[in-house]
Every structure is written in C-alpha cells, then in structure tokens.
Amino acid sequence: MKIAVMGAGGVGGYFGAKLARAGEDVTFIARGAHLAALRSGGLRVEGHEDRFALPRVQATDDPAQVGPVELVLLAIKAYDLDATIPRMRPLVGPGTAILPLLNGADIAERVGAVLGAEHVLGGVALISARIAEPGLIRQMGPLNKIVFGELSGEVTPRCEAIRAALEHAHISTELSRQIRTEIWKKFFFITAAGGVC
C-alpha cells in the first residue's frame, strides 16, 4: 500500500515506521531538523515493547513530490490543520483514503469540506509518543492502537485493506462501525485530562 504520513512526529512517526518496517511504501512528510535527520540517518523507534531502526526512509517536506497515494495518515497537531489541509491536495487521487489521527471532534468534517468527504475516514490514535530527538521516536506505555472506520458506519473494502496493512505491521487495530462515538469518547477524555493537567 502506498502511504503518506502527513506529520512524522510521535504518532505519525511511530505508526509510519511500523508500516514501513512491514514493507509498505511509506513516505514521511516532515520539516526542520527532524526531516533532515530522516533524510540523513533514517528513523529510529524506541517503543514500550520493541526497538528498531530504519536506516533509510522516504521523507520530504513537499507533498507534490509524493503524488497520489492510497492512504494518508494525518498526524499533525490540530492547530496546524487549517494550514495543512490545502497542502495535502497532491496526495489525494480518486481512490485515496485520509485517516485523521489527531485529537478533535470535527477533524473529519474540516478535512472533507476541502478535500472531499468521500475521502475521509474517522480515526482515533490511542498512544503516547513523541520526538525524543530528530530522527528518534519514543513511545511510552502499553497503548499502541488505532481505532478507525467509515463515518457512515459501513465496513468497506478500503477499510478492510487498511486494517490488513495495520495488522500486518503489528499495530493493534479496531475497525469500528461507530467511529463517531469513539472520536467523541477520546475528545471527552482529552478535555477532562487537559483541564486537570
């Protein structure tokens, strides 16, 4: 599967690295010192259960260099979303699925309003990970899961194909018929936890 990871920080870097290690055609879209490290030395992952290194990865700061893909893992911070969505246009072809993994209750709608609702899935990332230093992703704790699905609740062939790729990469995966509920559950958790912190 041809995959673009839009935002190669903790979440995108971790899941993208696992997909690349499993043999998927992954390109990381990053910036700054992290991008320079990916280009020069690849990507290292220090996970809760495993550690591995990818000496060579595909990385760029320009989505136009990648072109249309089958799957976009959208893993930026929500405050960058409005600026990022138009930059994703070169990644989106007729069959592209966009899987948002950032926090927020209206992310899919905001992406779909610009790039086409038919391309957008609902998604939740259950993981704690960060860039420990350029080129190094550190994942903390046992959570390592993606919950996703069609916003309509259907189980479609594209969702089955994405689930197969994630599971082959040893990513804990749940294909949900009620992804809107899962998104709101994560949003309520983040809201409560953020207020306390």
C-alpha positions in Angstrom: 0.0 0.0 0.0 1.3 3.5 -0.9 1.0 5.6 2.2 1.9 9.2 3.1 2.4 10.2 6.7 1.4 13.8 7.0 3.2 14.8 10.2 6.0 12.5 11.2 6.0 13.4 14.9 5.3 11.0 17.8 2.1 9.5 16.4 2.8 9.6 12.7 6.4 8.7 13.1 5.6 5.7 15.2 2.8 4.2 13.2 4.5 5.1 9.9 7.7 3.4 11.0 5.9 0.2 11.8 4.2 0.2 8.5 7.5 0.9 6.6 9.2 -1.9 8.6 6.4 -4.3 7.4 7.1 -3.5 3.8 4.5 -0.8 3.0 5.6 2.0 0.6 5.6 4.9 3.2 6.7 8.5 2.7 7.1 10.7 5.7 6.2 14.4 5.3 8.1 16.3 7.9 10.0 19.5 8.4 13.0 21.1 10.1 15.7 19.2 11.9 13.5 16.1 12.1 13.2 16.0 8.3 17.0 16.5 8.0 17.6 13.5 10.3 15.2 11.3 8.4 17.0 12.0 5.2 20.5 11.5 6.5 20.1 8.7 9.0 16.6 7.2 8.7 14.2 6.7 11.6 14.7 5.0 15.0 11.9 3.9 17.3 12.2 3.2 21.0 8.9 1.5 21.8 7.4 0.2 25.0 7.8 -3.4 23.7 10.3 -3.1 20.9 13.1 -1.0 19.5 14.1 -0.9 15.8 15.8 1.3 13.3 15.1 2.0 9.6 18.4 3.2 8.2 16.7 4.6 5.1 13.2 6.1 4.8 11.5 8.2 2.2 11.0 11.7 3.6 10.1 15.1 2.1 8.5 18.4 3.1 6.7 18.7 -0.2 3.6 16.5 -0.8 3.8 17.3 -4.5 6.9 15.2 -4.7 4.9 12.2 -3.5 1.8 12.4 -5.6 -1.5 10.5 -5.1 -1.4 7.7 -2.5 -3.8 5.0 -1.3 -3.7 6.2 2.3 -2.8 9.4 4.1 -2.2 9.1 7.8 -2.9 12.6 9.0 -1.0 13.0 12.3 -0.3 16.7 12.8 -1.4 18.9 15.7 -4.9 20.3 15.4 -3.6 23.9 15.5 -1.8 23.2 12.2 -4.8 21.7 10.5 -6.2 24.7 8.5 -2.8 25.4 7.0 -2.1 21.7 6.3 -5.3 20.6 4.5 -4.6 22.6 1.3 -1.0 21.3 1.2 -2.4 17.7 1.0 -4.1 18.1 -2.3 -1.3 16.5 -4.3 -1.7 13.3 -2.2 -5.3 12.9 -3.0 -6.4 10.9 -6.0 -9.8 9.3 -6.8 -9.1 6.3 -4.5 -7.3 8.0 -1.7 -8.4 7.4 1.9 -7.5 10.0 4.5 -7.3 8.7 8.1 -7.0 11.6 10.7 -5.3 10.6 13.9 -5.3 13.9 15.7 -7.5 15.0 18.6 -10.7 16.9 17.9 -14.3 16.1 17.3 -14.7 17.9 13.9 -11.5 16.9 12.2 -13.0 14.7 9.5 -15.6 17.3 8.6 -13.0 20.0 8.3 -10.8 17.9 6.1 -13.7 16.7 4.0 -15.0 20.2 3.4 -11.8 21.0 1.5 -10.6 17.7 0.0 -13.9 15.8 -0.4 -15.9 14.0 2.3 -15.7 10.8 0.3 -12.0 10.5 1.0 -12.2 10.9 4.8 -12.4 8.2 7.4 -12.8 8.7 11.2 -9.9 7.8 13.4 -8.6 7.8 16.9 -5.0 7.1 18.0 -4.5 5.6 21.4 -0.8 6.1 22.1 1.7 8.2 23.9 4.7 9.0 21.7 6.9 12.0 20.9 10.0 13.0 19.0 12.8 12.4 21.6 15.4 14.0 19.3 15.4 14.5 15.5 15.2 11.0 13.9 14.1 9.3 17.1 10.5 8.5 18.1 9.9 7.3 21.7 6.7 5.6 22.6 5.7 5.3 26.3 3.3 2.9 27.9 1.5 -0.1 26.6 -1.1 1.7 24.4 -0.4 1.2 20.6 -3.8 1.2 18.9 -5.6 2.8 16.0 -9.4 2.8 16.0 -11.0 3.8 12.7 -13.9 3.4 10.4 -16.2 4.9 7.8 -18.1 7.8 9.2 -21.3 6.1 7.8 -20.7 3.0 9.9 -20.2 0.8 6.9 -17.4 -1.8 6.6 -16.0 -1.1 3.2 -13.2 -2.8 1.1 -10.9 0.1 1.7 -11.3 -0.2 5.4 -10.6 -3.9 5.3 -7.5 -3.3 3.2 -6.3 -0.6 5.7 -7.0 -2.9 8.6 -5.0 -5.7 7.0 -2.0 -3.4 6.5 -2.1 -2.1 10.1 -2.4 -5.6 11.5 0.4 -6.9 9.3 2.6 -4.1 10.8 1.7 -5.4 14.3 -0.4 -2.3 15.1 -3.3 -3.0 17.4 -6.3 -2.2 15.3 -10.1 -1.9 15.7 -12.4 -1.3 12.7 -15.4 0.4 14.3 -18.9 0.7 13.0 -19.4 3.6 15.5 -16.3 5.7 14.9 -18.1 8.9 15.7 -18.8 7.6 19.2 -15.1 6.6 19.5 -14.0 10.1 18.4 -16.2 11.8 21.0 -15.1 9.4 23.8 -11.5 10.4 23.1 -12.4 14.0 22.9 -14.2 13.9 26.3 -11.2 12.1 27.8 -8.7 14.7 26.4 -10.9 17.6 27.6 -11.1 16.2 31.1 -7.4 15.2 31.3 -6.3 18.5 29.7 -8.2 20.5 32.3 -6.6 18.6 35.2 -3.1 18.9 33.7 
